[in-house]
Amino acid sequence: MARRKKIYEGKAKILYEGPEPGTIVQYFKDDATAFNAQKKDVIEGKGVLNNRLSEFFMTGLNGIGVPTHFLKRLNMREQLVRACEIVPLEVIVRNYAAGSMAKRLGIEEGTVLPRPIVEYCYKDDKLGDPLVTEEHIAAFGWASQQDMDDILSLALRVNDYLSGLMYGVGIRLVDFKIEIGRVYDGDFQRLILADEISPDSMRLWDIETGQKLDKDVFRRDLGSLTDAYTEVARRLGVMPKQATHVAKPKLIN
């Protein structure tokens, strides 16, 4: 079998050319990073958990009419997704003050926000993904005003879905990050949800205890990241028990 061509390798995933034109194979690594990759480790089984959880969330969103790039899961670490042009923004939706927002504005972590707040960061690891306004986005042509209206609508629909889903299993959705892609049908452009949705890109707190079930466990040395992600998967009913014992992957060059 011919080796697949690697398109891109990021901190948590590798992208390969897909089997059909317009498709990509997305491979989930076990690597964990924090503070713009200043802190790094390999967490056995993390890629398996994120692959299955992202599949679960993307499938649910597709089912309620939120367009995503997800096509199907191929195996425990890979999924087939639609190729798209990534808008160079991270879209962050916050329901509670936490992380950089709490520090930046001097708000106590865990404070309920008066409404979901949507923030935008320019995607550039070398710059540390700086916070930007809609004025920056318009001025530099990263997205049109219509794009921004559509992105805001998508982000809030995702928030409504995820908040309700998590609340139903006793988890508070504190905040999350998504990325948006452009796909073209002739001259017609559509925006779709891309990248992944997993505990890597969310803050999740147990409603009763406040226990963190997201990447803050790794950032703040609060215990086992695999155990935290497995607990999320267990509550959602999407992960077989033996998944956390999957051997470390051999990456395909």
Sine and cosine of phi, psi and omega as CSV:
sin_phi,cos_phi,sin_psi,cos_psi,sin_omega,cos_omega
0.00,0.00,0.74,-0.67,-0.02,-1.00
-0.93,0.38,0.60,-0.80,0.05,-1.00
-0.94,0.34,0.62,-0.79,0.05,-1.00
-0.97,0.25,0.50,-0.87,0.01,-1.00
-1.00,0.07,0.82,-0.58,0.04,-1.00
-0.97,0.24,0.77,-0.64,0.01,-1.00
-1.00,-0.09,-0.65,0.76,-0.12,-0.99
-0.30,-0.95,0.59,-0.80,0.13,-0.99
-0.81,-0.59,0.84,-0.55,0.04,-1.00
-0.95,-0.30,-0.25,-0.97,-0.06,-1.00
-0.94,0.33,-0.52,0.85,-0.09,-1.00
-0.84,-0.54,-0.17,0.98,-0.09,-1.00
-0.59,-0.81,0.36,-0.93,0.15,-0.99
-0.84,-0.54,0.68,-0.73,0.04,-1.00
-0.95,-0.32,0.74,-0.67,0.04,-1.00
-0.86,-0.51,0.40,-0.92,0.13,-0.99
-0.86,0.52,0.67,-0.75,0.00,-1.00
-0.99,0.11,0.12,-0.99,-0.03,-1.00
-0.95,0.30,-0.35,0.94,0.01,-1.00
-0.82,-0.57,0.47,-0.88,0.07,-1.00
-0.83,0.56,0.66,-0.75,0.01,-1.00
0.99,0.12,0.17,0.99,0.04,-1.00
-0.84,-0.54,0.39,-0.92,0.02,-1.00
-0.68,-0.73,0.60,-0.80,0.15,-0.99
-0.99,-0.11,0.84,-0.55,-0.03,-1.00
-0.96,-0.26,0.88,-0.47,-0.07,-1.00
-0.96,-0.29,0.79,-0.61,-0.04,-1.00
-1.00,-0.08,0.87,-0.49,-0.01,-1.00
-1.00,0.08,0.22,-0.97,0.08,-1.00
-1.00,-0.02,0.03,1.00,-0.03,-1.00
-0.93,0.37,0.65,-0.76,0.12,-0.99
-0.85,-0.52,0.72,-0.70,0.03,-1.00
-0.72,-0.69,0.40,-0.92,0.07,-1.00
-0.48,-0.88,0.32,-0.95,0.02,-1.00
0.81,0.58,0.79,0.61,0.00,-1.00
0.82,0.58,0.72,0.70,0.08,-1.00
0.94,0.34,0.25,0.97,0.09,-1.00
-0.95,0.30,-0.47,0.88,0.08,-1.00
-0.93,-0.38,0.78,-0.63,-0.08,-1.00
-0.66,-0.75,0.48,-0.87,0.13,-0.99
-0.26,-0.96,0.21,-0.98,0.11,-0.99
-0.92,-0.40,0.87,-0.49,-0.06,-1.00
-0.94,-0.33,0.96,-0.28,-0.10,-1.00
-0.85,0.53,0.78,-0.62,0.03,-1.00
1.00,-0.01,-0.17,0.99,-0.05,-1.00
-0.88,0.47,-0.68,0.74,-0.02,-1.00
-0.89,0.45,-0.61,0.79,0.04,-1.00
-0.89,0.45,-0.73,0.69,-0.01,-1.00
-0.88,0.47,-0.72,0.69,-0.03,-1.00
-0.92,0.39,-0.59,0.81,0.05,-1.00
-0.88,0.47,-0.75,0.66,-0.03,-1.00
-0.93,0.38,-0.65,0.76,0.00,-1.00
-0.93,0.37,-0.67,0.74,0.02,-1.00
-0.90,0.44,-0.64,0.76,0.09,-1.00
-0.84,0.54,-0.72,0.69,-0.03,-1.00
-0.87,0.49,-0.74,0.68,-0.03,-1.00
-0.93,0.37,-0.70,0.71,-0.02,-1.00
-0.90,0.43,-0.64,0.76,0.03,-1.00
-0.89,0.45,-0.67,0.74,0.04,-1.00
-0.89,0.45,-0.66,0.75,0.01,-1.00
-0.92,0.39,-0.68,0.74,0.09,-1.00
-0.83,0.56,-0.62,0.79,-0.05,-1.00
-0.92,0.38,-0.40,0.92,0.03,-1.00
-0.97,-0.24,0.22,0.98,0.10,-0.99
1.00,-0.01,0.18,0.98,0.11,-0.99
-1.00,0.02,0.91,-0.42,-0.09,-1.00
-0.95,0.31,0.73,-0.68,0.03,-1.00
-0.76,-0.65,0.18,-0.98,0.03,-1.00
-1.00,0.09,-0.11,0.99,-0.11,-0.99
-0.94,0.34,0.75,-0.66,0.05,-1.00
-0.94,-0.35,-0.82,0.57,0.06,-1.00
-0.22,-0.97,0.38,-0.93,0.11,-0.99
-1.00,0.10,0.70,-0.71,-0.03,-1.00
-1.00,-0.06,-0.63,0.77,0.00,-1.00
-0.31,-0.95,-0.26,-0.96,-0.10,-0.99
-0.93,0.38,-0.35,0.94,-0.06,-1.00
-0.84,-0.54,-0.07,1.00,-0.10,-0.99
-0.76,-0.65,0.52,-0.86,0.13,-0.99
-0.66,-0.75,0.47,-0.88,0.03,-1.00
-1.00,-0.07,0.79,-0.62,-0.02,-1.00
-0.76,-0.66,0.32,-0.95,0.03,-1.00
-0.98,0.18,0.71,-0.70,0.07,-1.00
-0.92,0.39,0.64,-0.77,0.02,-1.00
-0.47,-0.88,0.27,-0.96,0.06,-1.00
-1.00,-0.04,0.90,-0.43,-0.09,-1.00
-0.97,0.23,0.80,-0.60,0.14,-0.99
-0.93,0.37,0.76,-0.65,-0.15,-0.99
-0.97,0.23,0.77,0.64,-0.02,-1.00
-0.71,-0.71,0.58,-0.81,0.27,-0.96
-0.99,-0.15,0.79,-0.62,-0.02,-1.00
-0.96,-0.26,0.89,-0.46,-0.09,-1.00
-0.92,-0.39,0.79,-0.61,0.07,-1.00
-0.92,-0.38,0.80,-0.60,-0.06,-1.00
-0.87,-0.49,0.79,-0.62,0.08,-1.00
-0.97,-0.25,-0.43,0.90,0.04,-1.00
-0.71,-0.71,0.46,-0.89,0.06,-1.00
-0.95,0.30,0.77,-0.64,0.02,-1.00
-0.28,-0.96,0.24,-0.97,0.11,-0.99
0.83,0.56,-0.70,-0.71,-0.10,-1.00
-0.90,0.44,-0.54,0.84,0.00,-1.00
-0.91,0.41,-0.69,0.72,0.02,-1.00
-0.87,0.49,-0.67,0.74,0.01,-1.00
-0.93,0.35,-0.69,0.72,-0.09,-1.00
-0.90,0.44,-0.61,0.79,-0.10,-1.00
-0.96,-0.29,0.02,1.00,0.03,-1.00
0.91,0.41,0.58,0.82,0.00,-1.00
-0.98,-0.22,0.66,-0.75,0.00,-1.00
-0.89,0.46,0.74,-0.67,-0.01,-1.00
-0.87,0.49,0.72,-0.69,-0.02,-1.00
0.99,-0.16,-0.12,0.99,0.03,-1.00
-0.90,0.45,0.76,-0.65,0.05,-1.00
-0.95,0.33,0.77,-0.64,0.02,-1.00
-0.99,0.14,0.51,-0.86,-0.05,-1.00
-0.89,0.45,-0.37,0.93,0.08,-1.00
-0.29,-0.96,0.32,-0.95,0.06,-1.00
-0.85,0.52,0.75,-0.66,0.00,-1.00
-0.95,-0.31,0.79,-0.61,0.00,-1.00
-0.97,-0.25,0.81,-0.58,0.02,-1.00
-0.86,-0.51,0.33,-0.94,-0.01,-1.00
-0.78,-0.63,0.68,-0.73,0.10,-0.99
-0.84,-0.55,0.62,-0.79,0.06,-1.00
-0.98,0.21,0.81,-0.58,-0.07,-1.00
-0.97,0.25,0.98,-0.18,0.06,-1.00
-0.35,-0.94,0.97,-0.24,-0.05,-1.00
-0.86,0.51,-0.59,0.80,-0.03,-1.00
-0.90,0.43,-0.49,0.87,0.01,-1.00
-1.00,-0.06,-0.06,1.00,-0.03,-1.00
0.98,0.20,0.42,0.91,0.03,-1.00
0.77,0.63,0.91,0.41,-0.11,-0.99
-0.93,0.37,0.54,-0.84,0.08,-1.00
-0.91,0.41,0.71,-0.71,0.00,-1.00
-0.72,-0.69,0.32,-0.95,0.03,-1.00
-0.98,-0.22,0.14,-0.99,0.07,-1.00
-0.90,0.43,-0.45,0.89,0.07,-1.00
-0.89,0.45,-0.71,0.71,0.06,-1.00
-0.87,0.49,-0.72,0.70,-0.06,-1.00
-0.87,0.50,-0.69,0.73,0.01,-1.00
-0.94,0.34,-0.69,0.72,-0.07,-1.00
-0.89,0.45,-0.62,0.78,-0.05,-1.00
-0.99,-0.11,0.07,1.00,0.11,-0.99
0.94,0.35,0.42,0.91,0.01,-1.00
-0.95,0.30,-0.48,0.88,0.04,-1.00
-0.34,-0.94,0.52,-0.85,0.03,-1.00
-0.99,0.14,0.15,-0.99,0.05,-1.00
-0.89,0.45,-0.62,0.78,0.06,-1.00
-0.90,0.44,-0.65,0.76,0.08,-1.00
-0.84,0.55,-0.72,0.69,-0.06,-1.00
-0.90,0.43,-0.62,0.78,0.06,-1.00
-0.89,0.47,-0.68,0.73,-0.01,-1.00
-0.93,0.36,-0.64,0.77,0.01,-1.00
-0.90,0.44,-0.70,0.72,0.02,-1.00
-0.87,0.49,-0.70,0.71,0.01,-1.00
-0.89,0.46,-0.70,0.71,0.04,-1.00
-0.87,0.50,-0.73,0.69,-0.05,-1.00
-0.87,0.49,-0.68,0.74,-0.03,-1.00
-0.95,0.30,-0.55,0.84,0.08,-1.00
-0.92,0.39,-0.67,0.75,0.06,-1.00
-0.88,0.48,-0.67,0.74,0.00,-1.00
-0.88,0.48,-0.71,0.71,0.01,-1.00
-0.86,0.50,-0.71,0.71,-0.02,-1.00
-0.91,0.42,-0.77,0.63,-0.07,-1.00
-0.92,0.39,-0.63,0.78,-0.01,-1.00
-0.87,0.50,-0.73,0.68,0.00,-1.00
-0.91,0.41,-0.66,0.75,0.01,-1.00
-0.87,0.49,-0.74,0.68,-0.03,-1.00
-0.94,0.35,-0.65,0.76,0.01,-1.00
-0.85,0.52,-0.59,0.81,-0.01,-1.00
-0.91,0.42,-0.33,0.94,0.03,-1.00
-0.90,-0.43,0.37,0.93,0.13,-0.99
0.98,0.22,0.46,0.89,-0.02,-1.00
-0.84,-0.54,0.70,-0.72,0.05,-1.00
-1.00,-0.04,0.82,-0.57,0.08,-1.00
-1.00,0.09,0.97,-0.22,-0.07,-1.00
-0.98,0.22,-0.78,0.63,0.06,-1.00
-0.30,-0.96,0.16,-0.99,0.06,-1.00
-0.33,-0.94,0.31,-0.95,0.01,-1.00
-0.85,-0.53,0.67,-0.74,0.11,-0.99
-0.76,-0.66,0.28,-0.96,0.14,-0.99
-0.84,-0.54,0.46,-0.89,-0.09,-1.00
-0.87,-0.50,0.65,-0.76,0.04,-1.00
-0.87,-0.50,0.42,-0.91,0.09,-1.00
-0.97,-0.24,0.72,-0.69,0.15,-0.99
-0.82,-0.57,0.46,-0.89,-0.10,-1.00
-0.84,-0.55,0.75,-0.66,0.18,-0.98
-0.90,-0.43,1.00,-0.04,-0.15,-0.99
0.92,0.39,-0.81,-0.58,0.03,-1.00
-1.00,0.02,-0.06,1.00,-0.06,-1.00
-1.00,-0.01,0.76,-0.65,0.00,-1.00
-0.96,-0.30,0.64,-0.77,0.12,-0.99
-0.79,-0.61,0.50,-0.87,0.10,-0.99
-0.97,-0.23,0.70,-0.71,-0.01,-1.00
-0.72,-0.69,0.36,-0.93,0.08,-1.00
-0.96,0.28,0.73,-0.68,-0.07,-1.00
-0.78,-0.63,-0.17,-0.99,0.05,-1.00
0.90,0.43,-0.92,-0.39,-0.04,-1.00
-0.45,-0.89,0.31,-0.95,0.23,-0.97
-0.78,-0.62,0.91,-0.41,-0.07,-1.00
-0.40,-0.92,0.12,-0.99,0.07,-1.00
-0.87,0.48,-0.26,0.96,0.13,-0.99
-0.90,0.44,-0.50,0.87,-0.13,-0.99
-0.91,-0.41,0.30,0.95,0.02,-1.00
-0.73,-0.68,0.27,-0.96,0.32,-0.95
-0.92,-0.40,0.83,-0.56,-0.06,-1.00
-0.79,-0.62,0.84,-0.55,0.00,-1.00
-0.86,-0.52,0.68,-0.74,0.12,-0.99
-0.88,0.48,0.76,-0.65,-0.10,-1.00
-0.89,0.46,-0.63,0.78,-0.08,-1.00
-0.99,0.12,-0.68,0.73,-0.13,-0.99
-0.98,-0.21,-0.32,0.95,-0.09,-1.00
0.98,0.19,0.04,1.00,0.01,-1.00
-0.83,0.55,0.69,-0.72,0.00,-1.00
-0.99,0.11,0.73,-0.68,-0.05,-1.00
-0.82,-0.57,0.62,0.78,-0.11,-0.99
-0.60,-0.80,-0.21,-0.98,-0.10,-1.00
-0.93,0.37,-0.20,0.98,0.12,-0.99
-0.88,0.48,-0.41,0.91,0.09,-1.00
-0.86,0.51,-0.65,0.76,0.04,-1.00
-0.97,0.23,-0.71,0.71,-0.02,-1.00
-0.84,0.55,-0.66,0.76,-0.16,-0.99
-0.95,-0.31,0.18,0.98,0.03,-1.00
0.81,0.59,0.83,0.56,-0.07,-1.00
-0.98,-0.21,0.14,0.99,0.00,-1.00
0.72,-0.70,-0.49,-0.87,-0.08,-1.00
-1.00,0.06,0.86,-0.50,0.04,-1.00
-0.92,0.39,-0.64,0.77,0.02,-1.00
-0.87,0.49,-0.66,0.75,0.02,-1.00
-0.89,0.46,-0.65,0.76,-0.01,-1.00
-0.90,0.44,-0.74,0.67,-0.02,-1.00
-0.92,0.40,-0.61,0.79,0.03,-1.00
-0.89,0.45,-0.60,0.80,0.03,-1.00
-0.90,0.44,-0.65,0.76,0.06,-1.00
-0.88,0.47,-0.74,0.68,0.00,-1.00
-0.89,0.46,-0.64,0.77,0.01,-1.00
-0.88,0.47,-0.71,0.71,-0.03,-1.00
-0.91,0.41,-0.56,0.83,0.00,-1.00
-0.99,0.11,-0.21,0.98,0.05,-1.00
0.96,0.29,0.57,0.82,-0.10,-0.99
-0.88,-0.47,0.13,0.99,-0.13,-0.99
-0.69,-0.72,0.80,-0.59,0.10,-0.99
-0.92,0.40,0.51,-0.86,-0.11,-0.99
-0.88,0.48,-0.57,0.82,-0.10,-1.00
-0.97,0.24,-0.06,1.00,-0.13,-0.99
-0.89,0.45,-0.52,0.85,-0.05,-1.00
-0.96,0.29,-0.10,0.99,-0.01,-1.00
-0.98,-0.21,0.22,0.98,0.03,-1.00
-0.91,0.41,0.68,-0.74,-0.02,-1.00
-0.91,0.41,0.42,-0.91,0.04,-1.00
-0.86,0.51,0.61,-0.79,-0.13,-0.99
-0.97,0.23,0.45,-0.89,0.23,-0.97
-0.98,-0.21,0.91,-0.41,-0.10,-1.00
-0.96,0.27,0.59,-0.81,0.02,-1.00
-1.00,0.00,0.80,-0.60,-0.02,-1.00
-0.99,0.13,0.00,0.00,0.00,0.00
